[in-house]
Structures are given as C-alpha cells and as structure tokens.
Amino acid sequence: MTRRESALRIARRGAVVTGVALLGLVGIYIRALMFTPIERFQGPAQKIFYVHAPMAWAALLAFLVTGVLSLLYLIMRDRKLDLIASSSAEVGVAFSLVMLTTGPLWGKPVWGTWWSWDARLTSTLFIFLLFVGYLVLRGALHDPEVRARFSAVMGVMALALVPFIHVTVYWFRTLHPEPVLMKPERPGLPGVMLVTLLSSVAVCTVLYIGFLLLRYALTVLQDLKEEEMVDGVS
C-alpha cells in the first residue's frame, strides 16, 4: 500500500469517527439542556460547563500529545512523529478557540466579567498563542527537517505547560473553580451532572481522535505533494 492510499484510508476512518462523535455531541447537549438539572447558584449559564470543560480537556490532550511526539521526534528523527504532532497541534488550536470562547460566555453571568487575568485563564491563553506561533513557524519554514526540528522544540514546551495549567487553581488565587474530576477526594458533582460531564469528555476525546486522523491524512497528502514538487524541480 502506497503512502497516498494509506492516507486516504486513514481519512475515511477519521470521517467515520468524526461523524459518530458529532452525533454524540448532539445527544450530549440535548441531555445537558433538557435532562440535566440547573445549578442553583449559577443558573442556566452553568450548562455551558458541559461544553467548555470537555473542550478544554480535548485541547490540552492535543497539546500534550504534540509535546510528547515532539520529544520523541527529537530523539528518533521519525518524520511520521512530526506530522502527527503538527496535526495534533492544529486540532488543539481549534478546540482552544471553543474553550476560550465558551469560557467568557460562562464567566460573564457568573463572575460579572468576561475575562480575568488570573493564573488559569492567562496560562490557557498563553498555550493557545504558543501553538498559534507553532503553526505560523511551520508555515514559514520550507525545509522539512528544519521545520520539524524547530517546531518540535516549541512543542516540547507543552509538556511543562499542560500540568502547570492544571495546578494553577491550587497554587494561585483565582476566580476559576477547582477541577471537579481530578481531585484527591471524590468528584464534586451530583451524579446526574457527573454522568453528563463524563459523557461529554468521552465524546470530545473521540472527536479529537477523528479530527486528528483527518488532519494527519491531509498532512501526509500535502507532504507527498511537496515531495513531488521537489522531484519535479530537480
């Protein structure tokens, strides 16, 4: 099987996974809006939580994958690792846009402000801008090896930033609430809300996988096109 045929096969799988995940999202948000109780202090605005938190999880997962694969690339110099890392970064930026949009929509009615420069919000904005810079860097460099090496160095920075973002609500005074799942004690949500949240996290994880497969397939096809252009010039 050629690389092109393999990429097209991955794209078909990615399309199926993405379609299933999107249908799952529709079901999750119907459940969140119609069958999950309204939080008594935050009111209906709290239901944005079932979009915001899972999208934040998917974004940080994508950035973490990019960081790990970037580190492996610097060790192994495997071209495939670089392509998957860059694909994951693009998907992470897309999820981050949703995270950074839904956060203020939730925060305004609850906190009384669209944005607060506290540690959690500032660090999530920073990692988003870091990966926007990562993508800009990749677009500016034309030599595949130089592009892979430079972007891998930036990607490795995510390995420190992702866990730092998680602990900011414990280390700094912040408006942002503490995590409700990753706590030493049991999750701080009623059962119905917890099931909705966990279901949304699972669906967003599947959506990340679907998007990653699609983007990786497209990246491989673009890489093949660049190789054909180089061969044509030479």
Buried (B, 14 or more C-beta within 10 A) or exposed (E): EEEEEEBBEBBEBBBEBBEBBEEBBEEBBEBBEEEBEEBEEBEEBBBBBBBBBBBBBBBBBBBBBBBBBBBBBBEEEEBEBBBBBBBBBBBBBBBBBBBBEBBBEBBEEBBEEEBBEBBBBBBBBEBBEBBBEBBEBBEEBEEBEEBBBBBBEBBBBBBEBBEBBBEBBEEEEBBBEEBBBEEEEEBEBEEEBBEBBBBBBBBBBBBBBBBBBBBBBBBBBEBBEEEEEEEEEE
